[in-house]
């Protein structure tokens, strides 16, 4: 008789961010289609403006409300205290980015490609990752009101001490999607939960949701 094998859980591969020596710079220099590297911006205001490409930079205080970040490329960059009631970044590319202590409203990352991203101590009202490809993503001490992964292809995503009030997984393809560190209130798209990781207690808490989906009547 063959013993049952526990599937291996693969954690996100998110490296520590090691930035080069940075030159202090003014956000006034940032223009559409520009490329910016090895610079530090303090209390930068890009509200309503456009950003194209950033590499090995640091933003300490950043306002990007209604900024045009569609198709932006951000690599090896630290973003602290980001403020944006609305963040438009559909089709964007994120590589080895750390986002810390930020307050975001509606975040549009539809069809975005994200790798090696760590988000810590942040609050987000709505995160749209429809048809996105998040890989090696770690959320730590975050509150997310609604996280939409419809049609997304996610691999090695984990949550640590987070709250996710509504999780939408319709037609998502997931691998090593570790929800053990997330407090979940509502899950949609149960048929796409293959590849997720839950604790026993989380599964129990979702019993009624599973029963409703399967048409099961729970009785005493």
Secondary structure as GFF3:
##gff-version 3
##sequence-region A 1 220
A	DSSP	beta_strand	23	25	.	.	.	ID=ss1
A	DSSP	three_ten_helix	27	29	.	.	.	ID=ss2
A	DSSP	beta_strand	35	37	.	.	.	ID=ss3
A	DSSP	beta_strand	39	45	.	.	.	ID=ss4
A	DSSP	beta_strand	53	55	.	.	.	ID=ss5
A	DSSP	beta_strand	58	63	.	.	.	ID=ss6
A	DSSP	beta_strand	73	88	.	.	.	ID=ss7
A	DSSP	beta_strand	93	100	.	.	.	ID=ss8
A	DSSP	beta_strand	103	108	.	.	.	ID=ss9
A	DSSP	beta_strand	113	120	.	.	.	ID=ss10
A	DSSP	beta_strand	123	128	.	.	.	ID=ss11
A	DSSP	beta_strand	133	140	.	.	.	ID=ss12
A	DSSP	beta_strand	143	148	.	.	.	ID=ss13
A	DSSP	beta_strand	153	160	.	.	.	ID=ss14
A	DSSP	beta_strand	162	168	.	.	.	ID=ss15
A	DSSP	beta_strand	173	178	.	.	.	ID=ss16
A	DSSP	beta_strand	182	188	.	.	.	ID=ss17
A	DSSP	three_ten_helix	190	192	.	.	.	ID=ss18
A	DSSP	beta_strand	196	197	.	.	.	ID=ss19
A	DSSP	alpha_helix	200	205	.	.	.	ID=ss20
A	DSSP	alpha_helix	207	214	.	.	.	ID=ss21
###
